[in-house]
Amino acid sequence: MVMTTVMVLVEGSPQGRSAIRAAFLAARREGGHVVGVYPIPLEERLTPETMHLTRGSLGASGHEIRAMLERAEHEGGTGVEAGRRLFEEVAAERCATLLEKPPNPGFLTAHFKALPAGRADEVAEQGRIFDLVVVRQPRDDPNHRIRTFLRAVLFQAGRPILVVPPNERPTLGERPLIAWNGSALSARAAAIARNFFEGAREVGILSIRGKDWSGPSAQDLAEYAAWHNIAATVIEVDQDKRRLSDILFEEAAQFNADLIVMGAYSQSPFRESLTGGITNYVLSNTEFPVLMTH
């Protein structure tokens, strides 16, 4: 299957530029279509006329509502129109034609869409009709807004998500590294990632030696890949008291990966926060684009 439709979460600040560019890389094949989605936050939907209603429904004080309005007015350029300008600027860089309705004419197209309610579940629902959803890494995310959107997509959209750090890379999927433990979750991630393997020069399969995991081995996955004419290199390492996330980053750097592929949240986000799970750490610290599925 060729990746053809990609949704990217757009912000009104330059922070999200790397995610938008990665979305166009993911849809770079002939006929790809990228939709930039901007969930309108509460402060952009507030007006003096709606202040009284908002105050009553949210239990917010008049001072808090005024602060929201003043912040929206002060930030001015970080609203929906700034998000539209940023998205269309990157679309122009990628020589994409702005087009809202199919059929696709056979070349790269794009359009921008604002979501009036601005809710995470609304973003997840939109994501259900795309091949891939792209979100920036929630590293600089003081209000946890990006992380909330990201988790909503993972758990509610039924689609894979590409998490993009701020440092941009010229390629995506030419050297993917699969984090493999034989589980159904890692198998789902590997199967979805095949969309990226058509142009891959080499695929890496990372496995921790000696782990008591059930299911097919990394060698078994490499053999499966060979049946699909995909050459894969198995990388087996010892944990040696290292964190799994540190091993993943180290081996990705050694492999010169331009994409990490992994399953996300084998346990709940709350439980992960208590146990130091790998997904939360990867989301906050990765320097590589990460393709995740739940």
C-alpha positions in Angstrom: 0.0 0.0 0.0 1.3 3.4 -0.9 1.0 6.2 1.7 -1.3 8.8 0.1 -3.1 10.8 2.8 -1.4 12.4 5.8 -2.9 14.6 8.5 -0.5 16.9 10.4 -1.3 18.8 13.6 -0.6 22.5 12.9 0.2 25.1 15.5 0.4 28.9 15.2 4.1 29.0 16.1 7.2 27.9 14.2 7.6 25.0 16.6 5.5 22.8 14.4 7.4 23.5 11.2 9.4 20.2 11.4 6.3 18.2 11.8 4.7 19.8 8.7 7.8 19.2 6.6 7.9 15.6 7.8 4.3 15.2 6.8 5.1 16.2 3.2 8.1 13.8 3.2 5.7 11.0 4.3 3.4 11.8 1.4 6.2 12.5 -1.1 5.1 9.7 -3.4 3.1 10.7 -6.5 -0.4 11.5 -5.6 0.1 12.2 -1.9 -2.3 14.5 -0.1 -1.5 16.4 3.2 -4.1 18.1 5.4 -3.0 20.5 8.0 -5.4 20.5 10.9 -5.5 23.3 13.4 -7.6 22.7 16.6 -8.7 26.2 17.7 -7.8 26.6 21.4 -10.3 28.1 23.9 -8.6 31.5 24.1 -9.0 32.0 20.3 -12.7 31.2 20.5 -13.4 33.7 23.3 -14.8 37.1 22.7 -16.1 39.7 25.2 -19.6 38.6 24.2 -19.0 35.0 25.2 -17.0 35.8 28.3 -20.0 35.6 30.7 -21.1 32.2 29.3 -17.6 30.8 29.4 -17.1 32.0 33.0 -20.3 30.2 34.1 -19.6 26.9 32.2 -15.9 26.6 33.2 -16.2 28.1 36.6 -13.4 30.5 35.7 -13.1 33.9 37.3 -13.4 37.1 35.4 -9.7 37.7 35.9 -8.9 34.3 34.4 -11.1 34.9 31.4 -9.6 38.4 30.8 -6.1 36.9 31.0 -7.1 34.4 28.3 -8.4 37.2 26.1 -5.3 39.4 26.7 -3.0 36.4 25.9 -4.8 35.7 22.6 -4.6 39.4 21.7 -0.9 39.6 22.7 0.0 36.5 20.8 -2.0 37.6 17.8 0.3 35.9 15.3 0.1 32.5 16.9 -3.5 31.9 16.0 -5.3 30.1 13.2 -4.2 32.4 10.5 -0.6 32.1 11.5 -1.0 28.3 11.4 -2.5 28.6 7.9 0.4 30.7 6.7 3.0 28.3 8.2 1.3 25.3 6.6 0.9 26.9 3.2 4.5 28.2 3.3 5.8 24.6 3.7 3.4 23.4 1.1 4.9 25.9 -1.3 8.4 24.8 -0.4 7.4 21.2 -1.3 5.7 22.4 -4.6 2.3 21.1 -3.4 -0.9 22.3 -5.0 -3.6 23.6 -2.7 -6.6 21.4 -3.3 -9.5 20.4 -1.0 -11.5 17.8 -2.8 -10.6 14.5 -4.6 -9.9 13.1 -7.1 -6.2 13.8 -6.7 -4.7 14.9 -10.0 -1.7 12.7 -9.6 0.7 15.1 -7.9 1.3 16.3 -4.3 -1.6 18.3 -2.9 -2.5 19.9 0.4 -5.1 21.9 2.2 -5.6 23.5 5.6 -8.5 22.8 8.0 -9.4 24.5 11.3 -11.3 22.5 13.9 -13.7 24.9 15.7 -14.1 22.9 18.9 -10.4 22.4 19.4 -10.8 19.1 21.3 -8.5 16.2 21.4 -11.2 13.7 20.6 -12.1 15.8 17.5 -8.5 15.6 16.3 -8.6 11.8 16.9 -11.8 11.4 14.9 -10.4 13.4 12.0 -7.3 11.1 12.1 -9.4 8.0 11.4 -9.7 8.8 7.7 -6.0 9.3 7.0 -3.2 6.8 6.4 -0.9 8.6 8.9 -1.2 11.3 11.6 1.9 13.5 12.2 2.5 15.4 15.5 5.5 17.3 16.8 7.4 15.9 19.7 5.8 17.1 23.0 9.1 18.2 24.5 8.3 21.9 24.9 4.7 21.4 25.9 4.0 23.2 29.3 0.2 22.8 29.1 0.5 19.2 27.9 -1.7 20.1 24.9 0.4 18.4 22.3 0.7 15.3 24.4 -3.0 15.2 25.0 -3.6 15.3 21.2 -1.0 12.6 20.6 -2.5 10.2 23.1 -6.0 10.8 21.8 -4.8 9.8 18.3 -3.0 6.7 19.5 -5.9 5.4 21.5 -8.9 6.6 19.5 -7.9 7.1 15.9 -7.0 3.6 15.0 -4.2 5.0 12.8 -0.4 5.1 13.2 1.2 8.4 14.4 4.5 9.9 13.4 6.2 11.9 16.2 8.7 14.5 14.9 11.4 16.2 16.9 12.5 19.7 16.1 15.8 18.7 14.5 14.8 18.1 10.8 16.2 15.3 8.7 16.4 15.3 4.9 15.0 11.7 4.6 12.3 9.7 6.2 12.1 5.9 6.0 15.3 5.3 4.0 16.9 3.7 7.1 14.1 2.7 9.5 15.0 0.8 12.7 12.3 -1.5 14.2 12.2 -2.0 17.9 11.2 -5.7 18.1 10.1 -7.9 21.1 7.9 -10.4 19.3 4.7 -8.9 20.7 1.5 -8.2 18.8 2.1 -4.5 19.4 5.5 -4.5 17.8 4.2 -6.7 15.0 1.4 -4.2 14.3 4.0 -1.4 14.2 6.3 -3.3 11.8 3.4 -4.2 9.5 2.2 -0.5 9.3 5.8 0.6 8.8 6.0 -1.4 5.5 4.5 1.7 3.9 7.8 3.4 4.4 10.0 0.5 3.3 9.5 0.8 -0.5 12.3 3.4 -0.7 14.4 2.0 2.2 18.1 1.4 1.5 18.4 -0.8 4.7 16.0 -1.8 7.4 17.3 -2.5 10.9 15.6 -4.9 13.4 16.6 -4.2 17.0 16.2 -6.9 19.6 17.4 -7.3 23.2 19.4 -10.5 23.7 18.3 -12.8 26.5 14.9 -11.1 27.2 12.2 -13.5 28.2 9.7 -12.5 25.5 7.4 -14.8 23.7 6.6 -14.7 20.0 8.7 -14.7 16.8 12.4 -13.7 17.0 14.1 -10.8 15.2 15.5 -13.4 12.8 11.9 -14.6 12.1 10.9 -11.0 11.3 13.9 -10.6 9.0 12.8 -13.7 7.1 9.2 -12.3 6.9 10.7 -9.1 5.4 12.7 -11.1 2.9 9.5 -12.7 1.5 8.4 -9.1 0.7 11.7 -8.3 -1.0 12.9 -6.2 2.0 16.5 -6.6 3.1 16.7 -6.4 6.9 19.7 -6.4 9.3 19.2 -7.9 12.7 20.8 -6.1 15.6 20.9 -8.1 18.8 22.3 -6.4 21.9 22.6 -7.1 25.6 20.8 -4.8 28.0 23.6 -4.6 30.6 21.5 -2.7 33.1 20.8 0.1 30.6 17.4 1.6 30.0 15.6 0.2 26.9 15.1 3.7 25.6 18.8 4.5 25.9 19.6 1.3 23.9 17.1 2.3 21.3 18.6 5.8 20.8 22.2 4.4 20.9 21.5 1.8 18.3 19.5 4.2 16.1 22.5 6.5 16.0 24.8 3.6 15.2 22.5 2.4 12.4 22.2 6.0 11.2 18.5 5.6 11.3 16.1 8.3 9.9 13.1 6.6 11.5 12.4 4.5 14.6 9.4 2.1 14.5 7.8 0.9 17.7 4.6 0.0 19.5 3.4 2.5 22.0 1.9 2.1 25.5 1.9 -1.6 26.2 0.5 -0.4 29.5 -1.6 2.7 30.3 0.0 6.1 30.2 -0.7 6.5 33.9 0.9 3.2 34.7 3.8 4.1 32.5 4.3 7.3 34.4 4.6 5.3 37.6 6.9 2.6 36.2 9.1 4.8 34.0 7.8 3.1 30.8 9.6 3.4 27.5 6.9 5.3 25.5 6.8 8.4 27.7 10.6 8.6 27.7 10.9 8.2 24.0 8.3 10.9 23.3 10.1 13.4 25.5 13.7 12.7 24.5 13.9 11.3 21.0 16.1 13.0 18.4 14.7 10.7 15.7 11.2 10.7 14.1 9.3 7.8 15.7 6.5 5.9 14.0 4.2 4.6 16.7 1.0 2.5 16.9 -1.1 1.2 19.8 
